Structure formats: structure tokens, C-alpha cells
Amino acid sequence: MFETLNLLILIAAGLVALSVFTSLVSFRIGAPLLLVFLVVGLAAGEDGPGGIAFSDTRAAYFIGSIALTFILFDSGFRTRLATFRLAAAPALALATVGVALTAGVVGAAAHYLFGWAWTDGLLLGAIVGSTDAAAVFFLLRVGGVNLREMISATLEVESGSNDPMAIFLTVTLIGMITAGSVEADAAAGAEMILEFVRQMGLGLLAGLSGGYAIVQIVNRIKLEAALYPILVLALALVLMTVTTLVGGSGFLAVYVAGILCGNVRMRQQPSLKKFQGGTTWLSQIGMFVTLGLLAAPSQFGDVAVQGFGLAAVLIFLARPFAVWLCLMPFGFSRSEIAFVSWVGLRGAVSILLAILPLISGLPNAQEIFNVTFLIVLTSLVLQGWTIRPMARWLKLTVPARMGPVDRIELELPGGQDLELVGYTVHPASPVARGERIPRWARPVLILREGRNIRLQKAGKPQPGDRLYILANPRQVPVLDTLFAAATQEENDPALFGDFDLDPETRLAELGALYGFHVNKGDADLTLRAFMMRELGDDVEPTDRVAYGDIDLVVRAIDDDHVITAVGLAVEHVEPAEPTLPFFFSREDIYKATRRVTGRIRRKRARAKVIARRKNAYDRPAATEVPASDAPPADTAKSPASTPASTPASTPVAPPPAAARATTKASIQDDDEDEAPAKRKSDDRDDEPDAPPRLAAAGSDQSR
């Protein structure tokens, strides 16, 4: 017995160590690391060289649930509240409506490909309907690609909050199949909606209250420093299980609690981040390796064609369709919608949900699990391997806001408002170039060449110095920018312009200096105010606003997306974006609608002109006036002026040439009255959204 236990420990430790070592190969070849973990599990399984027979579905689900709890809590803990607010609306639309639409399209495809019942097909669609938090967070935060914050925030918040929707749909459909109630009616639909609202509402409420409770417990109870991270993760597990037991969404509660805890001041916060980072890595390794062990690749051949076909439907049809419908109302551009569609990575969550039909003993459970595994493998290989080139092709990457920074944080005992921060002075950092350290930052120690240097004799910081500074934790990001190395693109005029400008400079002053016309309404605006007006909230470095023949370039922004530095490019550069024949944005639809309505207005105006011309020329040349209606003859007139005889009817002479000319002139006037309207409509139809001398680039204008 003891030998068996020791062997199990050896196998588990060996698999974890092997997964860590294979990460070196993953980083070299650019492969998604989570795919490597999954392959390690497959290789160690019963059909691989390892030959480990593992078929305990309940144990696999137990391990995966605990691992997912830690991953979601840490993901929320590292999500800034400003980032969540920026992308909350589109991300939550994707996490609810998007998951339902994806599940519906994939479920319909599964129904026709496999010949399954609709409930079985929709069950498979619900299982693969959500993106994987572990895969998305890893590739966006560790993958080395810098995206516009609006896009990365949308993807992160979506992946952290869409699991509850997929779990709800999966559990509901399993219950319907088990009970045999497959008929849908209005009452069942209303009950399903109420159950969803109840689970999400309880999950949100439990997350807020549980997160607040975790903060209060950590800040009020004095423990050994090493115990705080263990306490926090234990409380996160308690929160997840209690919320699930009372009928709420436990995973949503954990994610919300993580966001709350990560955005307030907590005791031992630096050590919490480090410990949770290690725990998250261990959770990812354990979850993916365990799920890989559970799979049997020898069974994949029976469903390979249908599985890869469903993967194609999911990647190229269902996900893009759902993303387009959900993001179009929020003003995302074509490129942004295309990229969000492509980063719909499926991972451990889908495989974890595919275990539930096996536990429930459903008829097609094994086929559902195998197809889900093939879909996850296809997604990780095809999408995970191409995220970086896809972002570059769609022109959605931005330069890093700052270079690497070497920083350590030390919490002072009993000090809630001060933190001891240590920096190594990089040779290319602003401090090494002579930038002054703010007065609110108090240096307490300088280490130079291994020796302690007195502050009075140290002089200016030198490259390689180690400075320890007392500062408020909220001001640490400002210090990061001072001690960080310069980015490679920082001095590239093609990205940031030829000259630096003060953001408080007025446009009128800039126009007078460089000799370009400034509109009266813009003359008194500062460069910051003008560019913020044109670019909206989604501002990133290298964004451009064209004004006449020059470009104003965003050089730097703060954490609140307020422009702090502006550049000037003396030559206007048109943004080079790929032309996509699909993913029509809200702006594209608006312009197309304006063109159609403009054509309709012009057609109606032309029809009115033709009708007036026709009515004018169709008037009779002479009109018969009956004698009874003619005015009585004047008997007092002389006989010479009285006609000799009065006919029965008197013809009215046709209008003279002058009258005909007047009628023709009136018709021409009608044509001329319609012509300005036509020209004005044409002008409105062809004019760009911005004034002729003003157009913004680099950001979606409608946000």
C-alpha cells in the first residue's frame, strides 16, 4: 500500500516537473504552453508511452474545479477596476448572449452531423460555448503581445465571467435529458430564465459580500506573514462551495471577489500576488495534465471527421457570428471584432464540463467528451499558435507603455499607507537620464557596487544602483515609469511623430507656428482636450488625429487613459488596415444606411419633378366655355363693338408665347428647387464623418 502511494507521489511530481521543463521548449517554438501541458497528460495516459490508466471522472472533476477556482480568483485579483469598467458592457454581452448564440449554432451543427437529438446537440454546444479563462489569461498576459486595452480587457473579462453561463446551460440540459422532458414551452422557458437570473444574482451578491469579508478578515487578524496567502485561497474555496450549495454561481462569486480584493488595500498584498501566481501555475499544470490523462486518443478516430467539422463551425462561424452581434452595438471596428472572434480559445473548462455527462451516465457521453477534446486541441493549436501574428496583421498591437522594470515590494509592519519599494536603475531609464525623483517618494537606502552609500553623498542615481524608496502603494506605478527601461519604439518618429509637444498647447498657437488653418471652434482647445474629444475613451499610444496636413500623435497616457504626452508628425500618414469583407461595424452599417436613404430621397425628388413637368405639359391648349356660363352681353356698347351673332360656345384663345414661356420658366424653377436638395443630399452622402480637414485614426471613433 505504501509503495503504491509513493509511486503515485512520484508520478504526480514527475509530471509536474516534466511540464515545467517543457515550458522551455514552448517559449522557444512559440507554442501555447497550456497545449504542452495537455500533450504531457496525453503522453502519460493509457494510449501514450506512459501507459497510466486513469478513468476516475469524479476525481478529475474535483481536481479541475479546485484548480479553476484558484485560476479565476487570481485572474480577478490581477484585473484593475478601471480595466473592468472599460470593458464591462461588451464583455458581459459576450459572456451571456454570446455563449447562448455560440451554443445554439454549434448545437444545430452537431444535431445534423451526428444525427443526435436536439438536446444532445445543444448540450455539446453549451459545453464548448465559453472561452477558457486559463488559456486566454496566459496568452494575453504572458504571450508577449501588447494589445489595445479595450480589446485585452474585453477578452479577459469575458473569459473570467462566461463560465457560469456555460455551466448553467450544461447543467440545465443534463437535467432535461435525465428527466426526459425535452419539450420546450413558454412556462419552461420562463422558469429557465428565472433560474439563470437567480444563479447569477446570488453569485454576484456572494462575490461582493464574500470579497468584502475576505478583505476585512485579512486586515483585522494578525497572523504569520506566510499564512495570509493560504488563508485567502482557503476563503476563496469556501466562498465558491457555499455559493454553489445555496444555488448560486460559485465561479462567478470567486471571480467577483478576486476583483474586489485586488483593487483595495490588503495586508501582505505583494506576497499574496506572488503566492497566488505560483498556485495558478500549479493549478493549470494539474488541471491540464489530469484532463489529458483522462482522454483516450485511440477513441478519437470514430468521431474525428465530425469533431474537426464542429471545430471549424465553432471557429469560423459560431464564434464570429456571436461576437459580431454582441460587439457591433458598442462601436467595435471590423479588425477588433475579427480579433476578438479569433481569440475564442477553448480549454480546460470545456473538457471539465464534458465530464459531467460521463458522471450523469448519458447515452452519448463518451462521444461528447471525445468531440470536445478534439475541439479543444484544434482551438489551442490553430488559434493559440496564431494570436500574435493575427494581432499584427490586423494592426491592433501597440507599443509597451514602458520597458522592463526591476522592482521588489516590501510591506512595512503596521504600515498601511507606506511601502518599501526597491528599484535597480536601468541605464536607459528616465532616472538614469537625469529625471528627478518626486518629493513624495523618500529614498532611504542606496546600494552602489555592493556598498551602502549615504544619501547626502550619493548624488544622482547611477546605472546599476539599487534604490529603496518609501512610497504610497497607489503611487508605485508612477515610480515604475521613472525606473523602467526605455521601450524599443520610444524614439521611433514613424510611431510617435517627429517632435514633442506640450499637451496644454492651444491649437491656435500650433496652427500659427506651423502655418495650417485652425477651425474657429477648435482654436481655444488644448491639444489634450482636442485629441480626447476625437479619440474618445479608448486612447492608446501611437493613436493619431489628422488635422490638415499634419498628424497629432499620442505619445503617452496614464492609467486613466488621459493623454500625458503628444507628438507631431509633419506629414499625414493614412492608417494601413486590412480590408475585411465581413464583420461590418456599426459605423459601416450607419454609412450604408445613409447611402441607401440618400438614394431614396433623390429618387423621390426626381419623381416629383417629373410629375410636375408632366402635369404642366398635359394641360389642354383650349377650353370650351358653354354659352349659358358666358357673361351677359353689354347692350350699352356701340353696335360696332357688338358681334353680329353669338355662337353656342366661345373658344378661348390659346395662351400667348409669353404665357408659355412663363409656364416653362416655372417648371425650370421647380427643377432648380429640387436640384439644391439633390446636391445637398449627395454632399451629405459622400462627406466623411469628420470635417474635411479633420479625421481621427488609430481608434474607433464611436466610442
Secondary structure, DSSP 8 states (H G I E B T S, - for coil): -HHHHHHHHHHHHHHHHHHHHHHHHHHHHT--HHHHHHHHHHHHBTTSTT-B----HHHHHHHHHHHHHHHHHHHHHTS-HHHHHHHHHHHHHIIIIIHHHHHHHHHHHHHHHH---HHHHHHHHHHTSS--HHHHHHHHHTS---B-HHHHHHHHHHHHHSHHHHHHHHHHHHHHHHHT-----HHHHHHHHHHHHHHHHHHHHHHHHHHHHHHHHHHHS---TTHHHHHHHHHHHHHHHHHHHTTS-HHHHHHHHHHHHHTS--TTHHHHHHHHHHHHHHHHHHHHHHHHHH--GGGGGGGHHHHHHHHHHIIIIIHHHHHHHHHGGGT--HHHHHHHHHT----HHHHHHHHHHHHHT-TTHHHHHHHHHHHHHHHHHHTTTSHHHHHHHTT-B---SS----EEEEE-TT-SS-EEEEEE--TTSTTTTT----TTSEEEEEEETTEEE-HHHH-S--TT-EEEEEE-GGGHHHHHHHHS---TTTT-HHHH-SEEE-TT-BHHHHHHHHT----GGGTT-BHHHHHHHHH-S---TT-EEEETTEEEEEEEE-TT--EEEEEEESS---------SS---HHHHHHHHHHHHHHHHHHHHHHHHHHHHHHHHTS-S--EEEGGGS----TTS-GGGS-S---SEEE-----HHHHHHHHHHHHHHHHHHHHHHHHHHHHHHS-SS-TTEEEESS-TT-
